[in-house]
């Protein structure tokens, strides 16, 4: 898959957020794969599958929450709540961008007998870090969203 200019620009942005791992961090896995250890190849393939599945589920959650927040945004009249909701939507969209980057590239061919490049190994680690960051952002903003809803309900009941 050919990478676009927007994709390259987004990757540069991500380099500020995510420290690109060095191949030495992945040396044990890399050596096992290079030596033909089929178990390590299978593990790497399973790891990529797990990251892809979790990222897809997280992206679904984010999409539903953004839709719900959009409906809530249109029904709220208080400008402070509108600002809070808009901020939450923007943060969710950042997490969604991380998820989309995580599933954007084709998988390295780790099931073949050919050698796996350093970049393919590093890509697995980058995807894992991006998923972890997107997940942490989503958990934090979801807690903030619950607090926003509870605050809105309390104020509405007391009014």
C-alpha positions in Angstrom: 0.0 0.0 0.0 1.4 3.3 -1.0 1.7 5.9 1.8 0.2 9.3 1.2 1.6 12.7 2.2 -1.0 13.0 4.9 0.0 9.6 6.2 3.7 10.6 6.3 2.7 13.9 8.1 0.6 12.0 10.6 3.6 9.6 11.2 5.8 12.6 11.9 3.2 13.9 14.4 3.2 10.4 16.0 7.0 10.5 16.4 6.5 13.2 19.0 4.1 11.0 20.9 5.6 7.6 20.5 9.3 6.9 20.8 10.2 4.7 17.9 11.7 1.5 19.3 15.2 0.4 18.3 15.6 -3.1 16.9 17.6 -4.0 20.0 14.4 -3.9 22.1 13.0 -6.6 19.8 16.2 -8.6 19.6 15.0 -11.9 21.3 11.9 -12.1 19.1 13.9 -11.0 16.0 16.6 -13.7 16.6 14.0 -16.4 17.1 12.2 -15.5 13.9 15.4 -15.3 11.9 16.5 -18.7 13.2 13.3 -20.2 11.8 11.5 -20.7 15.1 7.9 -21.3 13.8 6.6 -20.8 17.3 7.9 -17.2 17.4 6.5 -16.6 13.9 3.2 -17.8 15.1 3.3 -15.7 18.2 4.2 -12.6 16.2 1.3 -13.3 13.8 -1.0 -13.8 16.8 0.2 -10.6 18.3 -0.6 -8.6 15.2 -4.0 -10.2 15.0 -4.7 -9.4 18.6 -3.6 -5.8 18.1 -5.8 -5.5 15.0 -8.8 -7.0 16.7 -8.5 -4.8 19.8 -7.9 -1.7 17.7 -11.0 -2.4 15.7 -13.1 -2.9 18.8 -11.7 0.3 20.3 -12.4 2.2 17.1 -16.0 1.0 17.2 -16.4 2.2 20.8 -14.9 5.6 19.9 -17.3 5.9 16.9 -20.4 5.2 19.0 -19.3 7.6 21.8 -18.6 10.4 19.3 -22.1 9.8 17.8 -23.7 10.0 21.2 -21.7 13.1 22.2 -22.7 14.8 19.0 -26.4 14.2 19.9 -25.8 15.4 23.4 -23.9 18.4 22.1 -26.9 19.5 20.0 -29.3 19.2 23.0 -27.3 21.1 25.5 -27.8 24.9 25.8 -25.1 25.7 28.4 -22.0 27.0 26.6 -19.6 25.5 29.2 -21.0 22.1 28.6 -20.8 22.6 24.8 -17.1 23.4 25.2 -16.5 20.4 27.4 -18.3 18.1 25.0 -16.5 19.5 22.0 -13.2 19.0 23.8 -14.1 15.4 24.6 -15.1 14.8 20.9 -11.7 16.2 19.8 -9.8 13.9 22.2 -11.8 10.9 21.0 -11.0 11.8 17.5 -7.2 11.9 18.3 -7.6 8.3 19.8 -9.5 7.4 16.6 -6.6 8.7 14.4 -4.2 6.5 16.4 -6.5 3.5 15.9 -6.7 4.2 12.2 -2.9 4.4 11.9 -2.6 1.2 13.8 -4.7 -0.7 11.2 -3.7 1.3 8.1 -0.7 -0.6 6.9 -0.6 -4.1 5.5 0.8 -6.8 7.7 4.3 -7.9 7.3 4.5 -11.4 5.8 5.7 -13.1 9.0 4.3 -16.5 8.0 6.6 -17.0 5.1 10.0 -18.6 5.3 11.7 -15.3 4.1 13.5 -13.1 6.4 11.6 -10.5 8.3 13.0 -7.0 8.1 13.9 -4.8 11.1 11.2 -2.4 10.1 8.5 -5.1 10.2 9.5 -6.0 13.8 9.6 -2.3 14.8 6.2 -1.8 13.2 4.7 -4.5 15.6 6.1 -2.6 18.6 4.8 0.7 17.2 1.3 -0.6 16.7 1.3 -2.0 20.2 2.3 1.3 21.6 -0.2 3.2 19.5 -3.0 0.9 20.7 -1.9 1.3 24.3 -1.9 5.1 24.0 -5.3 5.1 22.2 -6.7 2.8 24.9 -5.4 5.0 27.7 -6.8 8.1 26.1 -10.2 6.5 25.6 -10.4 5.2 29.2 -9.5 8.7 30.6 -12.0 10.6 28.3 -14.7 8.0 29.0 -14.3 8.7 32.7 -14.4 12.4 32.0 -17.6 11.8 30.0 -19.3 10.0 32.8 -18.4 12.9 35.1 -19.8 15.4 32.6 -23.1 13.4 32.3 -23.4 13.1 36.1 -22.7 16.8 36.6 -25.2 17.7 33.9 -27.9 15.5 35.5 -27.2 16.9 39.0 -27.5 20.5 37.8 -30.6 19.7 35.8 -32.3 18.0 38.8 -31.5 20.9 41.1 -32.7 23.6 38.6 
